[in-house]
């Protein structure tokens, strides 16, 4: 499995590989301890709640694909704009189609690796 990102532009690829591995613990490592996951702007998730939400998406059994559009870096912070989709047939035979354009913030940690501080997968899209 790919190591955590050494460059901010690699965070989405690391996320996708770990998401597609089906291992929730490996995916959780792509996030800072206090990271925020914004699946619904009214109820941002952190900690175990965020990891459980990602695990439910992984549980669909459909891979995510990511297409970074922009990465803007200032010191140890980066803004990432990433098109993504989860599309295919789920474990129970259901069609799955979820997509968005993420507006994410990554931060370089003391170990030099980049992790999500804020993961907003639907960006400004109405949810």
PyMOL commands that set and color helices and strands:
alter all, ss='L'
color gray80, all
select helices_A, chain A and resi 8-21+24-28+47-58
alter helices_A, ss='H'
color red, helices_A
select strands_A, chain A and resi 31-37+45-46+64-74+77-89+95-108+114-119
alter strands_A, ss='S'
color yellow, strands_A
deselect
rebuild
show_as cartoon
